[in-house]
């Protein structure tokens, strides 16, 4: 009986640790995975869409629920089976969320959506239009880019410090390929 209690409290500590460190994990892991595993030399920036962070946070919540089941369920058969199923679901959610990214370089864009297997590539010559949605003066937030491609796809990303550092290179590509740029005010 005492051995069973130590396992239960181990899952309690793991779940509590996930809750405490989840803000750090949620904001670093989804960004670090594309920069590490999908690294390509001379890439201007790596952008991870907000929905990837949300899905990753859902995976952490699933793991916390798994630990809570094992703690409060007193290690019964149904709690163990439920926790194993939830752990597998969490792994699938983590895998899908960490594969979502957008990169821009001198040749074009590479992007992959949530849970997509194949990454897509579109060169600058495939860009049909770029829309930049400005943020009203005095409002918090950054401008948003909507980039449309000739295959019907569209990617959206916010202007963070990495995108901002690449704006001069982007303007050079707009002019070189005669890409229409639309500036929209909210």
N, C-alpha and C positions, 0 to 999 in steps of 0.2 A: 504494500500500500504506500509506503514512504517513497519507494522508487517511482511509482506512478505520479506522486505529487511533485517530485523534482522535475519530471518531464513537463508536467503542466506549467510549472513556474518558468521553465526554460522557454516555452512558447510565449508565456506572458512577457518575459523580458525581450524576446525577439520582436514581438508585436509592438511593444512600447518603444523599442529602439527604432523601428521603422517609422512610427509616428513622429518621434522626435527629430530624426534625421531626414525625413521625407522632403522638407523644403530644399535642403542641399542636394539631395539625390535627384529630385525632379528637375531642377534647373541646370545641373551639370551633365548628367549622363546622356540625355537625348542630344545635347549639343556636342559632346565629346565623341560619341560613337561615329557619326559621319566624318568628323575631322580626323579620326584615327584610322578607321577601316576603309573609307572611301577616298582617302587622300590622293590627290593628283597634283603634281607639281605645276606651279604657275596659276593656280586657281585664285581668283580675286577674293571670293568669299564663299562661306558655307552658311546657308540659312536653314534653320529648322522651323517649320510652321508651328503656330501656337497649338494646333490640334494634336500634334505629336506629344507636346508636353502634357496636355489634358489626358490623352490615352495612357501615357506612362504613369500619370498620377492615379488613374483608375486601376492600373495594374498593382500599384502599391497598396491601394485601398483593398483590393482583393486579397493580397497577402496578409494584411492586418486582420481582415475578416477570417482568413484561414487560421491564423494564430489564436484569435478569440474563440473560434470553434473548438480548437484543441484545448484551450484553457478552461472554458466554461462547460464543454461537453464531456469532461472527465474521461477522455481517451476511450470512448465507446466506439464500437465498430462503425456506426453511421457517421460519427464525427471524423474518424480517420479517413473513410472513403470520401466524404464530402471535401475534406481538406486536400486530399490528393487531387481530386478533380479541380478544385479551385486553384491549386498550385499549377496545374497544367494550363488552365485558362490564363493565369497570370503570366506564365512564360510565353504563351502565344501573343498576348497583349504587349508584353515587353518587346518581343521580336518584331512585331508589326510596327510599333511606334518608333523604334530606333532605326528603321530603314527609311524613314520619311525625311527627305532633305531636298534642297535646291542649291546648286552651285552655278557660279558664273565665271567664265574665263574669257580669254582672247578669242576663242573659237565659237562660243555660244553658251548654252545652258544644258545642264544635266539635272534631272529631277526624278523623284520617285514619290508617289503618294503613300498614304497609310495602307499597309497590308498589300501593297503591290509587289509583285515578284521582279518584274523587269524595270530597269531604269530607262528613262526616255532621254533622248538627246535631240536638241534643236539648235542648229547653227544660227548665227546672226542673220544670215540670208533667209531663214525661215520665219523670222519675226515679222508679223504683219502690222502690229500696232502696239504702242506702249502708252498706258494711261497712268499718270501720276496724280493721285488724290492727295491734295494738300490738307494740312491741318490748320484750322482757323487760328489766327494770331491770339496768343494768350491761352490757348487750349493745350492740355497735356497730350503727349503722344507724338508719333512720327508719321511722316507721309507714307502712303501705301502705293506700291507699284502693281499694276495689272498688265501682264505681258501676254499678248495673244500670238499664237503661231498659226502657220498656214494649214496645219493638220487638224485645226479646231480646238486644240488644247489651250489652256490658259493657266498660267501660274501667278500666284499672288504672294507678295512678301512685303514686309514693313522695312522702312529705312532705319536700320540700326547703325552703329558706328562703323561696322565693316562695309556695309553698303554705301554709307556716306563717303568712306575713304576711296571707293571705286567709282564715284560719280563722274570724275573727269574722264576715265577710261570708257565709261558707258556713253558719255556724250560723243566721244570720238567715234564709237561704233554706230550711234544713231546717224551721224552725218555721213559716214562712209557708206552705209547701206541704205540711205534715204528712208529711214524708218520714221513714220509719223508719230510724234509725241503729243499727247493731249494732256493738258494740265487742268485738273478739275478742282474747284473749291467746294467744300462741303456746304 
